[in-house]
Amino acid sequence: MARNGGGIFAGDGQVTITGTITGCEAVGGDTPSGESEKSKGDGGAIKATDAKITINNTAKLIDNVAHGSGGAIYTGGELNMSGGEISGNTASSQGGGIYLNNKASMTMSGGQITNNTAANDNGGVYYAGGASGSSVSVTLGGTAITGNSAYQDGGGVYAEKYTAITMSSGSLQNNSATRNGGGVYLGGSVTLTATGGTIENNSAISQGGGAYVGGQAVLTLSGAEVRNNKSAAGAGVYIAGNGTMNMSAGQITGNTASQANGGAVNVENGTSRINFSGDPTIYNNLSGGTQKNVVLSVDSNDVIQVTGEMNTPDQNDKIGVYVPDGNTLYNAHGGALDPFGAYDALLSTDPLYRFYNDRNGLRGGGRTTDDRVVWIQMAQLTVKKTIAGETTPSGKTFSYTLNVLGNYNYAWSNDGTNSSHGVFTTGLQTASDQSSTTFTLGNDNQAVFNNLPAGLSIELTETGADGYILSVLQSENKKIASHETNDFVVTFRMTDDADSNANQAVLSIENKVSFIPPAPTGFTQGFAPYAGMLIAGILLVLLALRKRKEELSHPSA
């Protein structure tokens, strides 16, 4: 038992722990009046001001108590942990396991920090930070911070002021907070950059089961997974104040919120930001048994931002967005062609259909001229081709141009099959105002285009139909053209019923041979000889009839 540093107090120098420190207590001192100051005793096992502390594989700091902060360790110096165990420690104030202050730095490449408690305040592990330019530096890799609890915020980790944390592997799991940030609480100007590892199975009573991002803090996810966390709102990540989440890779999945619109990722106000690029996935998160992933709970098109090039998603790569009903939010941001985010004008058009509307199945994919991202109803277009007539030229094909009309950019693709000639594919296209793709079809061919924008007009042009009578049916039952022509242009509107999954249009195009047999080398050479023979025959018949009439008029004597 000691005032500070229940087991060891070090001003500077180096301390290496290879054995066990257990049952120590930092109780603080007495005031001049004789009243207890036990609440100010820091570092239940170790307190260091500038010393370098090393915790190796055999070290154990267990069941120590600080009546102030840092149940096991309180330090303003350098802390390296490559193994060992810090568990079962208690702080009356902050940092049940570890408290880092001022210019401290911490590197963890192994070991476990488990089941520590901040009894009356914040953080199983507490990073206090310092003034601007004197930040706490923390590197987490291959370390487990598990089962810790905080009476207020930051069950696993609490960081404030100018702390910079990097996480490349390891886990923050099974931690709990009575208030916010079950796994990690980020305040002040803290940055946490997670390139790997997991934040999982943490819980908070209020907000941010996995992570709480407040103040000016920035959480960057470029490979880590945030999964299976629980809280009332923002079960995966809750973003408050001017907090920011950047996500370019990894997953936020399996998180559960208890509030009706709690969601996996929640924002508190319109100054919070969620920046997407690369290959992120936020899906299969529930609130009330319903998919509620990123909850857009404020009337703003600036919270959700596309700030970098997005990868083409696989089938399960989604960023779910839920727009609640309240305060006309859904009417403004939840329907077809409604804006719900912003897009960096300097970027090329991306496959924005990675965004998925949790309410109605609409997909992101539109970009307006003022760089807003809008919802579109994904529709499918099938172009079927048949050639009718007694003779059909072998190998005859027709050329088509497909235009998407309107001042929007859309990512769309052709992945249809040709029933008799294998796969017909033009690959991923980017359709913008009056942009187009071309393809050819022969007899009994079809092309299927997916991810077309419902609600806007499609223009289909056919060329190379010389000598054919054209008949076109839309959706198999409505004739929209029937005429003899060399070329045709048909414009139609894809359906945009947001409550239907049957947003499909079918154009059945029939080209009927208009003469039999077809001219082998052109009309003049192929048909003229037959016409000459017919005319000669008619003249012979007329001459014969005239001669017979004359004989009847002047019979022989």
Secondary structure, DSSP 8 states (H G I E B T S, - for coil): -BSS-SSEEESSSEEEE-SEEES-EE---B-TTS-B-GGG---SSEEESS-EEEE-TT-EEES-EESSS-SSEEESSEEEESS-EEES-EESSS-SSEEE-TT-EEEESS-EEES-EESSSS-SEEE---STT---EEEE-S-EEES-EESSS-SSEEE-SS-EEEE-S-EEES-EESSB-SSEEE-TT-EEEESS-EEES-EESSB-SSEEE-TT-EEEEEEEEEES-EESB-SSEEE-TT-EEEEEEEEEES-EE-STT--SEEESSTT-EEEEEES-EEES-EETTEE--EE--SS-SSSEEEEEEE----TT--EEEE--SGGGHHHHHSSTT-EEEEE-TTS----GGGEEETTT--EEEEE-TTSEEEEEEEEEEEEEEEEESS---TT-EEEEEEEE-SS-BEEEEE--EETTTEE---EEEEE-TT-EEEEEEETTEEEEEEEEEETSEEEEEEE--TTEEEEEEETTTEEEEEEE-S-EEEEEE----TT-S--EEEEEEEEEE-SSS--SS-HHHHHHHHHHHHHHHHHHHHHHHHHHHHHHHS---
